[in-house]
Amino acid sequence: MGRILIVDDTMFMRTLLKNILFSGGHDIVGEAADGAEALARYQELKPDLVTMDVVMPKVNGIEALKAIKAADPAAKSSCVRRSARSRWSNLLSRAVREATSSNRSRPQRFSKK
């Protein structure tokens, strides 16, 4: 299936996404903890898809995706927003749409099994 780069500043979310995507048959080719690292890893690995958190230190996810798209207009990306209920949700949604191929809201709760 797809070769995916996971970008999130929290190890928990990177691990969660890695497990979900791996169980779906995808190959996780790398991880990054901020936008600056994401750009470097993208250029090194050339993944089929990048999942990117929006709010991160150094370079945020939107700016990182814009840089990736500028370097490779064919790049495919998905942005994971921290909260769908943020008071900035409309502005954030518009910015994410401009920078990404698709976007998803981060789950608010995780069920315990």
PyMOL commands that set and color helices and strands:
alter all, ss='L'
color gray80, all
select helices_A, chain A and resi 11-23+35-45+61-71+89-99
alter helices_A, ss='H'
color red, helices_A
select strands_A, chain A and resi 3-7+27-32+49-53+77-81+102-105
alter strands_A, ss='S'
color yellow, strands_A
deselect
rebuild
show_as cartoon
